């Protein structure tokens, strides 16, 4: 009904009355699937086809099915897995590769290693140099393409109303144009960004309806901000959106099963490391090895979170850690930078108090304060808290009111978009944060 009304008004709108050649119909930019196919085919040639003459003898697939043929199929399958996973990871805000191999390197290593394991179990002959060389080429290719895409692939957006242009973030790969300028200039746009919560005129509604019919996506301002910043703005968040924050039960069950199996499989590797850290903590300063603190978990339930002690025993002070906090021990500072003090939380994961990925649990006293001061802060309790999370990898440590408000926006984005793919993004970026030692106190 609204669409028909908008279309009927369109003939009477001022834009429609302008002479031909001045106000033009909004046109969509060329489809990005061309860029995607160039990326996929170019990478296949670079990582799989071009190296064939360097290791294959004779003409592959002509005289039977030997080591060369098996290697070609194995590298092709592994590349397809890495490319698909890389593009899925690249779709999340601030998770683009852009030359940072920390995202694609673990995926490529795992994919090619699993292919090698399968070939060994099947006792198949293959070229190890080609298989793992292809993995290295895949990492180089995807990092280079992501860097080129971020630097040279500029997206153009028409904005309604024009006053919204100044409120949108300045990004190097995004150009914001007022809707009227796009109409007059004939610029092809990737989408139209509209403040659907504002009082748009009938002429503007008509133009949006006509653009949608012409195949131009019409996106709400909040949607595009989420996609570009990785945050769900608190301003304008309504009770109608609360339902979108609830993850599916299937996802929660699958994730819980995966994290239990993963934790149990990693125990042989983690237990020796835990033992070494425990000895070092005990020798570094007198006091208990572990630190137990009440934290607020899922649905407001309080649990005792386990960490290695990183402060002097009996040190008082606030519940939060300050920069260059004198209460932190010598070894405690190192453990905090490397996040090794968080390893004992695998006990909380196995008990069901926490997950490996989720909103970071706050201390009981701080959580009660934030719930009183920051709207919707309690929504973080929809899922289990995590050892790492979307807010941690994007913002790091937070304490004051403004920082916690920003952290909440990151957590709400995670709740709206949580999936196994986003969990993979968070885990991979957590390794990059650990190696960089950023955001620790």
Buried (B, 14 or more C-beta within 10 A) or exposed (E): EEBEEBBEBBEEBEBBEEEEEEBBEBBBBEEEEEBEEEBBEEBBEBBBEEBBEEBBEEEBEEEEEBBBBBBBBBBBBBBBBBBEBBBBBBEBBBBBBBEBBBBBBBBBBBBBBEBBEEBEEEEEEBBEEBBBBBBBBBBBBBBBBBBBBBEEEEBBBBBBBBEBBEEBEEEEEBEBBBBBEBBBEEBEBBBBBBBBEEEBBBBBBBBBBBBBEEEBEBBEBBEBBBBBBBBBBBEEBEEEBEEEBEBEEEBBEEBBEEBEEEBEEEEEEBEEEBEEBBEBBEEBBEBEBBBEEBBBBBEEEEBEBBBBBBBBEEEEEEBBBEEEBEBBBEBBBBBBBBBBBBBBBBBBBBEEBBBBBBBBBBBBEBBEBBBEEBEBBBBBBBBBBBBBBBBBBBBBBBBEEEBBBBBBBBBBBBBBBBBEBBBBBBBBBBBBBBEEEEBBB
